[in-house]
Amino acid sequence: MAMTKFIQDGNVIDYAAAANVEYRDVVAFANRIGVACEPIAAGETGAVALTGVFEMPSVNTAISAGDAVYWDVNNKRITGTDTGNVPAGMCVATKASGTTVIRVRIG
């Protein structure tokens, strides 16, 4: 008898929203982030991507390609600081100081 049952590939998951989530909002889990693929009303279930490269708001300091990055839940932006923040993934294109947008591979 099989011990497992395939449900989905896991790149996009069903997410039960506790609060309203807008399309392309970052959804923070305990140890990773996802990006909403659609608006999800509180109490409803919708699709959240767990992999992919996304352009996101960020701190205005420089971050190099390949650096680990984190989601600052309070300020709703990517940072290079891990303390108190949720692991987000990896910076895929060097971001210059003074800019506030970054490309991140989540997952």
N, CA, C and O atoms as a MOPAC input file, in Angstrom:
PM7 MOZYME 1SCF
protein

 N      0.83500 1    -1.18200 1     0.00000 1
 C      0.00000 1     0.00000 1     0.00000 1
 C      0.88600 1     1.25300 1     0.00000 1
 O      1.86700 1     1.32500 1     0.73900 1
 N      0.53800 1     2.22200 1    -0.82000 1
 C      1.32400 1     3.45500 1    -0.93200 1
 C      1.26400 1     4.26500 1     0.35600 1
 O      0.22600 1     4.34400 1     1.01300 1
 N      2.40600 1     4.86800 1     0.70400 1
 C      2.47200 1     5.68500 1     1.91100 1
 C      2.13900 1     7.14700 1     1.64200 1
 O      1.84400 1     7.89700 1     2.57200 1
 N      2.18400 1     7.55800 1     0.37300 1
 C      1.94500 1     8.95400 1     0.04300 1
 C      0.89800 1     9.08300 1    -1.04500 1
 O      0.55100 1     8.11400 1    -1.72000 1
 N      0.40600 1    10.29500 1    -1.19800 1
 C     -0.55200 1    10.62600 1    -2.26000 1
 C     -0.15100 1    11.97100 1    -2.84200 1
 O     -0.08500 1    12.96100 1    -2.11400 1
 N      0.12100 1    12.02600 1    -4.16200 1
 C      0.49700 1    13.27500 1    -4.81900 1
 C     -0.69300 1    14.23600 1    -4.81000 1
 O     -1.81000 1    13.84800 1    -5.15400 1
 N     -0.45500 1    15.47700 1    -4.41900 1
 C     -1.50400 1    16.49600 1    -4.37500 1
 C     -1.28900 1    17.54200 1    -5.45700 1
 O     -2.20300 1    17.80900 1    -6.23800 1
 N     -0.10500 1    18.14100 1    -5.52500 1
 C      0.21500 1    19.16300 1    -6.51900 1
 C      1.71600 1    19.33600 1    -6.57600 1
 O      2.41900 1    18.83200 1    -5.70000 1
 N      2.24100 1    20.04200 1    -7.59500 1
 C      3.69600 1    20.16300 1    -7.72300 1
 C      4.31200 1    21.09200 1    -6.68000 1
 O      5.51900 1    21.02600 1    -6.44900 1
 N      3.54200 1    21.93000 1    -6.06400 1
 C      4.03600 1    22.76800 1    -4.98000 1
 C      4.58300 1    24.11300 1    -5.39400 1
 O      4.95800 1    24.90100 1    -4.52600 1
 N      4.64700 1    24.41800 1    -6.68500 1
 C      5.09400 1    25.74500 1    -7.11500 1
 C      4.04800 1    26.79900 1    -6.76400 1
 O      4.37800 1    27.94100 1    -6.44100 1
 N      2.78600 1    26.39500 1    -6.83400 1
 C      1.66000 1    27.23200 1    -6.43000 1
 C      0.82100 1    26.38100 1    -5.48300 1
 O      0.50900 1    25.22900 1    -5.78300 1
 N      0.45800 1    26.95800 1    -4.33600 1
 C     -0.32200 1    26.21000 1    -3.35900 1
 C     -1.66200 1    26.89200 1    -3.09600 1
 O     -1.85300 1    28.06400 1    -3.41800 1
 N     -2.57100 1    26.14500 1    -2.51500 1
 C     -3.82800 1    26.70500 1    -2.03100 1
 C     -3.55100 1    27.32200 1    -0.67300 1
 O     -2.97100 1    26.67800 1     0.20100 1
 N     -3.96500 1    28.57300 1    -0.49600 1
 C     -3.68300 1    29.31100 1     0.73300 1
 C     -4.98900 1    29.82800 1     1.31500 1
 O     -5.74700 1    30.52200 1     0.63800 1
 N     -5.24800 1    29.49000 1     2.56700 1
 C     -6.43400 1    29.97900 1     3.27100 1
 C     -6.06700 1    31.30000 1     3.94900 1
 O     -5.26600 1    31.32800 1     4.88300 1
 N     -6.65400 1    32.37800 1     3.47300 1
 C     -6.30100 1    33.71500 1     3.95800 1
 C     -7.03200 1    34.05900 1     5.25100 1
 O     -8.25100 1    33.91300 1     5.34400 1
 N     -6.27800 1    34.51600 1     6.24300 1
 C     -6.87300 1    34.98100 1     7.49800 1
 C     -7.38400 1    36.41400 1     7.34400 1
 O     -8.32900 1    36.81800 1     8.02100 1
 N     -6.76000 1    37.17100 1     6.45700 1
 C     -7.14700 1    38.55400 1     6.15900 1
 C     -7.15300 1    38.71200 1     4.64100 1
 O     -6.62200 1    37.86300 1     3.92500 1
 N     -7.75100 1    39.79200 1     4.15100 1
 C     -7.77000 1    40.03600 1     2.70600 1
 C     -6.35000 1    40.12200 1     2.15300 1
 O     -5.47300 1    40.74700 1     2.75100 1
 N     -6.13900 1    39.48700 1     1.00700 1
 C     -4.84800 1    39.51100 1     0.31700 1
 C     -5.10900 1    40.01000 1    -1.09400 1
 O     -5.98800 1    39.49500 1    -1.78600 1
 N     -4.35500 1    41.00300 1    -1.52100 1
 C     -4.49800 1    41.55000 1    -2.87300 1
 C     -3.62600 1    40.76500 1    -3.85100 1
 O     -2.66100 1    40.11200 1    -3.45400 1
 N     -3.97700 1    40.83900 1    -5.12900 1
 C     -3.18400 1    40.22800 1    -6.18800 1
 C     -1.75400 1    40.75300 1    -6.11300 1
 O     -1.53900 1    41.96200 1    -6.04000 1
 N     -0.78500 1    39.85600 1    -6.13100 1
 C      0.65100 1    40.11500 1    -6.06700 1
 C      1.14600 1    40.58900 1    -4.70600 1
 O      2.29500 1    41.01500 1    -4.59400 1
 N      0.31300 1    40.52700 1    -3.66900 1
 C      0.79700 1    40.80100 1    -2.31700 1
 C      1.75500 1    39.70300 1    -1.88800 1
 O      1.61800 1    38.55300 1    -2.30400 1
 N      2.72800 1    40.06100 1    -1.05400 1
 C      3.60200 1    39.06100 1    -0.45300 1
 C      2.86300 1    38.44500 1     0.73100 1
 O      2.28900 1    39.15100 1     1.56000 1
 N      2.88800 1    37.12800 1     0.79200 1
 C      2.30500 1    36.37800 1     1.89700 1
 C      3.46700 1    35.80400 1     2.69300 1
 O      4.24800 1    35.00800 1     2.17100 1
 N      3.58600 1    36.20400 1     3.95400 1
 C      4.68900 1    35.73600 1     4.78600 1
 C      4.26200 1    34.52400 1     5.59800 1
 O      3.26600 1    34.55600 1     6.32000 1
 N      5.03600 1    33.45900 1     5.46400 1
 C      4.87300 1    32.27700 1     6.30100 1
 C      5.95500 1    32.35200 1     7.37500 1
 O      6.67700 1    33.34700 1     7.43800 1
 N      6.08500 1    31.35000 1     8.20500 1
 C      7.08800 1    31.37900 1     9.27000 1
 C      8.51200 1    31.41900 1     8.73300 1
 O      9.35400 1    32.13800 1     9.27200 1
 N      8.79700 1    30.65000 1     7.66900 1
 C     10.17400 1    30.52800 1     7.18600 1
 C     10.33200 1    30.73600 1     5.69700 1
 O     11.32700 1    30.29500 1     5.12100 1
 N      9.37600 1    31.39900 1     5.05200 1
 C      9.46100 1    31.68100 1     3.61800 1
 C      8.33200 1    32.63000 1     3.25500 1
 O      7.45900 1    32.92600 1     4.07100 1
 N      8.36600 1    33.10100 1     2.01200 1
 C      7.28600 1    33.94200 1     1.52200 1
 C      6.68400 1    33.33000 1     0.26300 1
 O      7.28000 1    32.46400 1    -0.37700 1
 N      5.50400 1    33.79600 1    -0.07000 1
 C      4.86600 1    33.46600 1    -1.32800 1
 C      4.30100 1    34.74900 1    -1.91100 1
 O      4.33000 1    35.79400 1    -1.26200 1
 N      3.78700 1    34.67800 1    -3.13300 1
 C      3.18100 1    35.83500 1    -3.79000 1
 C      1.79100 1    35.42200 1    -4.26000 1
 O      1.62700 1    34.40600 1    -4.93600 1
 N      0.79700 1    36.21900 1    -3.89400 1
 C     -0.58100 1    35.91300 1    -4.25900 1
 C     -0.76600 1    35.99000 1    -5.77100 1
 O     -0.39100 1    36.97600 1    -6.40500 1
 N     -1.34400 1    34.94300 1    -6.33200 1
 C     -1.60400 1    34.87500 1    -7.77500 1
 C     -2.96000 1    35.46600 1    -8.13100 1
 O     -3.31000 1    35.56300 1    -9.30700 1
 N     -3.72100 1    35.86000 1    -7.12100 1
 C     -5.06800 1    36.39500 1    -7.30100 1
 C     -5.48400 1    37.07200 1    -6.00400 1
 O     -4.86900 1    36.83300 1    -4.96500 1
 N     -6.52600 1    37.92200 1    -6.04000 1
 C     -7.04200 1    38.45000 1    -4.77700 1
 C     -7.66300 1    37.29700 1    -3.97900 1
 O     -8.30800 1    36.41500 1    -4.54700 1
 N     -7.45800 1    37.31400 1    -2.65200 1
 C     -8.03300 1    36.27300 1    -1.79600 1
 C     -8.73600 1    36.97400 1    -0.63100 1
 O     -8.09800 1    37.67700 1     0.15200 1
 N    -10.02700 1    36.78200 1    -0.52300 1
 C    -10.79100 1    37.38500 1     0.56900 1
 C    -10.52000 1    36.63200 1     1.86800 1
 O    -10.23400 1    35.43400 1     1.85400 1
 N    -10.61200 1    37.34500 1     2.98800 1
 C    -10.43900 1    36.72400 1     4.29500 1
 C    -11.39000 1    35.53800 1     4.42300 1
 O    -12.57200 1    35.64400 1     4.09900 1
 N    -10.86900 1    34.41800 1     4.89400 1
 C    -11.67600 1    33.22100 1     5.06000 1
 C    -11.80700 1    32.36900 1     3.80800 1
 O    -12.38300 1    31.28200 1     3.85300 1
 N    -11.27400 1    32.85500 1     2.68400 1
 C    -11.33700 1    32.12100 1     1.42300 1
 C     -9.97600 1    31.49800 1     1.11600 1
 O     -8.97900 1    31.80700 1     1.76900 1
 N     -9.94800 1    30.63100 1     0.12700 1
 C     -8.72100 1    29.97900 1    -0.30700 1
 C     -8.37900 1    30.43200 1    -1.71800 1
 O     -9.25200 1    30.51200 1    -2.58200 1
 N     -7.10100 1    30.72800 1    -1.94600 1
 C     -6.65400 1    31.15800 1    -3.26300 1
 C     -5.23800 1    30.69300 1    -3.52900 1
 O     -4.60300 1    30.08100 1    -2.67000 1
 N     -4.74800 1    30.98500 1    -4.71900 1
 C     -3.43900 1    30.52000 1    -5.16500 1
 C     -2.31900 1    31.46400 1    -4.72800 1
 O     -2.42800 1    32.68400 1    -4.85500 1
 N     -1.24400 1    30.87100 1    -4.21200 1
 C     -0.03800 1    31.60900 1    -3.81700 1
 C      1.17200 1    30.90200 1    -4.41400 1
 O      1.36400 1    29.70500 1    -4.20000 1
 N      1.98900 1    31.64400 1    -5.16400 1
 C      3.21000 1    31.09800 1    -5.76500 1
 C      4.30400 1    31.00600 1    -4.70900 1
 O      4.50400 1    31.93400 1    -3.92500 1
 N      5.00900 1    29.88000 1    -4.69700 1
 C      6.13100 1    29.68500 1    -3.77700 1
 C      7.46700 1    29.69200 1    -4.48700 1
 O      8.51100 1    29.62600 1    -3.83800 1
 N      7.45600 1    29.77400 1    -5.82400 1
 C      8.68000 1    29.82700 1    -6.60800 1
 C      8.52500 1    30.87300 1    -7.69900 1
 O      7.41200 1    31.26700 1    -8.04700 1
 N      9.64100 1    31.30900 1    -8.22500 1
 C      9.62600 1    32.27400 1    -9.31600 1
 C     10.46500 1    33.48400 1    -8.98300 1
 O     10.92800 1    33.64400 1    -7.85400 1
 N     10.65800 1    34.33900 1    -9.97800 1
 C     11.39100 1    35.59600 1    -9.79500 1
 C     10.37800 1    36.72800 1    -9.86000 1
 O      9.59400 1    36.82600 1   -10.80300 1
 N     10.40700 1    37.57700 1    -8.85000 1
 C      9.47000 1    38.68100 1    -8.73600 1
 C     10.22000 1    39.97900 1    -8.46200 1
 O     11.24300 1    39.97900 1    -7.77800 1
 N      9.71100 1    41.07200 1    -8.99100 1
 C     10.21400 1    42.39800 1    -8.66800 1
 C      9.44500 1    42.86900 1    -7.44600 1
 O      8.21500 1    42.81500 1    -7.41900 1
 N     10.17300 1    43.33300 1    -6.43100 1
 C      9.56700 1    43.67800 1    -5.14800 1
 C     10.13600 1    44.98500 1    -4.61600 1
 O     11.22200 1    45.40500 1    -5.01400 1
 N      9.39500 1    45.62800 1    -3.71200 1
 C      9.93500 1    46.81800 1    -3.04800 1
 C     11.08300 1    46.41200 1    -2.12400 1
 O     11.09100 1    45.30800 1    -1.58100 1
 N     12.04000 1    47.30400 1    -1.95200 1
 C     13.19500 1    46.96900 1    -1.11700 1
 C     13.73700 1    48.19200 1    -0.40000 1
 O     13.35600 1    49.32700 1    -0.68400 1
 N     14.64100 1    47.92600 1     0.54200 1
 C     15.39500 1    48.99700 1     1.18800 1
 C     16.24300 1    49.68000 1     0.12000 1
 O     16.43600 1    49.12500 1    -0.96200 1
 N     16.75200 1    50.88100 1     0.41000 1
 C     17.50000 1    51.61800 1    -0.61600 1
 C     19.00200 1    51.36300 1    -0.57500 1
 O     19.76700 1    52.09900 1    -1.19800 1
 N     19.43800 1    50.33400 1     0.14700 1
 C     20.86100 1    49.98800 1     0.17100 1
 C     21.18700 1    48.99800 1    -0.94300 1
 O     20.29300 1    48.34500 1    -1.48100 1
 N     22.44900 1    48.89200 1    -1.28100 1
 C     22.88600 1    47.97300 1    -2.34300 1
 C     22.76300 1    46.52500 1    -1.86900 1
 O     23.04300 1    46.21200 1    -0.71200 1
 N     22.34300 1    45.65300 1    -2.77600 1
 C     22.28800 1    44.21400 1    -2.52600 1
 C     22.82800 1    43.53600 1    -3.78100 1
 O     22.40900 1    43.85100 1    -4.89400 1
 N     23.75100 1    42.61000 1    -3.59400 1
 C     24.39900 1    41.95200 1    -4.73200 1
 C     23.63500 1    40.71900 1    -5.18700 1
 O     22.96800 1    40.05100 1    -4.39600 1
 N     23.74800 1    40.43100 1    -6.47900 1
 C     23.17800 1    39.20500 1    -7.02000 1
 C     23.76600 1    38.02100 1    -6.26800 1
 O     24.97400 1    37.96200 1    -6.04000 1
 N     22.92800 1    37.09400 1    -5.89000 1
 C     23.36100 1    35.92600 1    -5.13900 1
 C     23.18900 1    36.04800 1    -3.64000 1
 O     23.21800 1    35.04500 1    -2.92800 1
 N     23.00900 1    37.27600 1    -3.14900 1
 C     22.82100 1    37.47300 1    -1.70800 1
 C     21.46900 1    36.94400 1    -1.25700 1
 O     20.47400 1    37.06800 1    -1.97100 1
 N     21.43900 1    36.35400 1    -0.07100 1
 C     20.17400 1    35.96600 1     0.55900 1
 C     19.43600 1    37.25000 1     0.94800 1
 O     20.05400 1    38.21600 1     1.39600 1
 N     18.11900 1    37.25300 1     0.77600 1
 C     17.31100 1    38.41500 1     1.13600 1
 C     16.13000 1    37.97200 1     1.99400 1
 O     15.77700 1    36.79300 1     2.04000 1
 N     15.53200 1    38.94500 1     2.66900 1
 C     14.51100 1    38.67700 1     3.68000 1
 C     13.35600 1    39.65500 1     3.52200 1
 O     13.54000 1    40.77600 1     3.04800 1
 N     12.16000 1    39.21900 1     3.92600 1
 C     10.97300 1    40.06100 1     3.86400 1
 C     10.76400 1    40.71200 1     5.22100 1
 O     10.60800 1    40.03000 1     6.23400 1
 N     10.76300 1    42.04800 1     5.23000 1
 C     10.47600 1    42.84100 1     6.42600 1
 C      8.95800 1    43.00400 1     6.48900 1
 O      8.39100 1    43.83700 1     5.78100 1
 N      8.30400 1    42.21600 1     7.33000 1
 C      6.84300 1    42.19800 1     7.41400 1
 C      6.29500 1    43.55600 1     7.82000 1
 O      5.27100 1    43.98800 1     7.28900 1
 N      6.95300 1    44.23700 1     8.74500 1
 C      6.45700 1    45.52400 1     9.24500 1
 C      6.50700 1    46.63000 1     8.19700 1
 O      5.58800 1    47.44400 1     8.09900 1
 N      7.59100 1    46.65500 1     7.40900 1
 C      7.76500 1    47.71700 1     6.41200 1
 C      7.40700 1    47.28000 1     4.99500 1
 O      7.46800 1    48.07400 1     4.05600 1
 N      7.03100 1    46.00400 1     4.85100 1
 C      6.59600 1    45.44200 1     3.56100 1
 C      7.61000 1    45.68600 1     2.44400 1
 O      7.30100 1    46.28400 1     1.41400 1
 N      8.83500 1    45.20000 1     2.68500 1
 C      9.89700 1    45.34500 1     1.68700 1
 C     10.99900 1    44.32600 1     1.93700 1
 O     11.10900 1    43.74700 1     3.01800 1
 N     11.80400 1    44.12700 1     0.91200 1
 C     12.95100 1    43.21900 1     0.98500 1
 C     14.12800 1    43.94200 1     1.62500 1
 O     14.34300 1    45.13400 1     1.40300 1
 N     14.88000 1    43.19900 1     2.42000 1
 C     16.07400 1    43.71200 1     3.07200 1
 C     17.14900 1    42.62600 1     3.06100 1
 O     16.85700 1    41.44800 1     2.85300 1
 N     18.36800 1    43.03200 1     3.28300 1
 C     19.45800 1    42.07300 1     3.40600 1
 C     19.67200 1    41.62800 1     4.84200 1
 O     20.56600 1    40.82700 1     5.11500 1
 N     18.86500 1    42.13300 1     5.76000 1
 C     18.99500 1    41.84200 1     7.18900 1
 C     18.10900 1    40.67100 1     7.58500 1
 O     16.89500 1    40.70500 1     7.38600 1
 N     18.72000 1    39.64100 1     8.14500 1
 C     17.93000 1    38.46800 1     8.51800 1
 C     17.22300 1    38.59700 1     9.85900 1
 O     16.14200 1    38.03400 1    10.03100 1
 N     17.80100 1    39.32100 1    10.81300 1
 C     17.24700 1    39.41600 1    12.15500 1
 C     15.82500 1    39.98400 1    12.14900 1
 O     15.59400 1    41.11000 1    11.70800 1
 N     14.89100 1    39.19100 1    12.64200 1
 C     13.51600 1    39.63300 1    12.76500 1
 C     12.71600 1    39.60800 1    11.47500 1
 O     11.56600 1    40.04800 1    11.45300 1
 N     13.30400 1    39.10000 1    10.40200 1
 C     12.63400 1    39.08700 1     9.10300 1
 C     12.46300 1    37.66000 1     8.58900 1
 O     13.09300 1    36.73300 1     9.09700 1
 N     11.60900 1    37.48800 1     7.58100 1
 C     11.28200 1    36.17500 1     7.03000 1
 C     12.17400 1    35.89300 1     5.81400 1
 O     12.27200 1    36.74200 1     4.92800 1
 N     12.82300 1    34.72800 1     5.74700 1
 C     13.61300 1    34.40400 1     4.55800 1
 C     12.76000 1    34.52200 1     3.28900 1
 O     11.66300 1    33.96700 1     3.21300 1
 N     13.27900 1    35.25100 1     2.29700 1
 C     12.52000 1    35.49100 1     1.07000 1
 C     13.10500 1    34.76400 1    -0.12400 1
 O     12.36500 1    34.37600 1    -1.02800 1
 N     14.40300 1    34.57100 1    -0.15000 1
 C     15.03000 1    33.92500 1    -1.29800 1
 C     16.37600 1    34.54000 1    -1.60200 1
 O     17.17300 1    34.80100 1    -0.70100 1
 N     16.62800 1    34.77400 1    -2.90600 1
 C     17.92600 1    35.24700 1    -3.36200 1
 C     17.75200 1    36.40300 1    -4.34600 1
 O     16.88100 1    36.36700 1    -5.21500 1
 N     18.58900 1    37.42200 1    -4.19700 1
 C     18.64300 1    38.52200 1    -5.15500 1
 C     19.21600 1    37.96900 1    -6.46500 1
 O     20.25400 1    37.30800 1    -6.45100 1
 N     18.54500 1    38.23300 1    -7.60400 1
 C     19.01900 1    37.67300 1    -8.87500 1
 C     19.68600 1    38.70100 1    -9.78300 1
 O     20.29100 1    38.33100 1   -10.78900 1
 N     19.58500 1    39.98200 1    -9.44400 1
 C     20.24000 1    41.03700 1   -10.22000 1
 C     20.71200 1    42.10000 1    -9.23700 1
 O     19.92000 1    42.61000 1    -8.44500 1
 N     21.99500 1    42.43500 1    -9.28300 1
 C     22.53700 1    43.41700 1    -8.34000 1
 C     21.68600 1    44.67400 1    -8.32300 1
 O     21.32400 1    45.22000 1    -9.36500 1
 N     21.37300 1    45.12000 1    -7.10500 1
 C     20.54400 1    46.31100 1    -6.89300 1
 C     21.43600 1    47.41600 1    -6.32400 1
 O     22.08700 1    47.23500 1    -5.29500 1
 N     21.45600 1    48.54400 1    -6.99800 1
 C     22.29500 1    49.66900 1    -6.58100 1
 C     21.70200 1    50.39300 1    -5.37600 1
 O     20.49100 1    50.38600 1    -5.15900 1
 N     22.57100 1    51.00700 1    -4.61000 1
 C     22.14000 1    51.86300 1    -3.50900 1
 C     21.29900 1    53.00600 1    -4.06800 1
 O     21.60900 1    53.54600 1    -5.13000 1
 N     20.25000 1    53.37200 1    -3.36300 1
 C     19.39100 1    54.46800 1    -3.79500 1
 C     18.17400 1    54.01400 1    -4.57700 1
 O     17.23400 1    54.78800 1    -4.76000 1
 N     18.17400 1    52.75500 1    -5.04700 1
 C     16.99700 1    52.23100 1    -5.73600 1
 C     16.15200 1    51.45100 1    -4.73700 1
 O     16.68200 1    50.93000 1    -3.75600 1
 N     14.86200 1    51.36700 1    -4.97200 1
 C     13.97000 1    50.72000 1    -4.01900 1
 C     13.16000 1    49.58100 1    -4.63100 1
 O     12.06800 1    49.26000 1    -4.16400 1
 N     13.70800 1    48.97700 1    -5.68100 1
 C     13.08500 1    47.80400 1    -6.31900 1
 C     14.17100 1    46.75600 1    -6.51300 1
 O     15.30100 1    47.07700 1    -6.88200 1
 N     13.81700 1    45.49900 1    -6.25900 1
 C     14.77500 1    44.40800 1    -6.36400 1
 C     14.11300 1    43.20500 1    -7.02700 1
 O     12.90100 1    43.01800 1    -6.91500 1
 N     14.91100 1    42.38800 1    -7.71800 1
 C     14.41100 1    41.14500 1    -8.28700 1
 C     14.85100 1    39.99200 1    -7.39200 1
 O     16.03500 1    39.81000 1    -7.10700 1
 N     13.85200 1    39.21800 1    -6.95900 1
 C     14.09400 1    38.15000 1    -5.99600 1
 C     13.55900 1    36.83500 1    -6.53400 1
 O     12.43400 1    36.76000 1    -7.02700 1
 N     14.38100 1    35.80300 1    -6.43400 1
 C     13.89400 1    34.44200 1    -6.68800 1
 C     13.43400 1    33.91000 1    -5.35700 1
 O     14.23600 1    33.68300 1    -4.45100 1
 N     12.12000 1    33.70900 1    -5.24200 1
 C     11.58100 1    33.16600 1    -4.01400 1
 C     11.63400 1    31.64900 1    -4.06100 1
 O     11.74500 1    31.04400 1    -5.12700 1
 N     11.55200 1    31.05800 1    -2.89700 1
 C     11.49900 1    29.59000 1    -2.84200 1
 C     12.71400 1    28.99500 1    -2.19900 1
 O     12.81400 1    27.77400 1    -2.08000 1

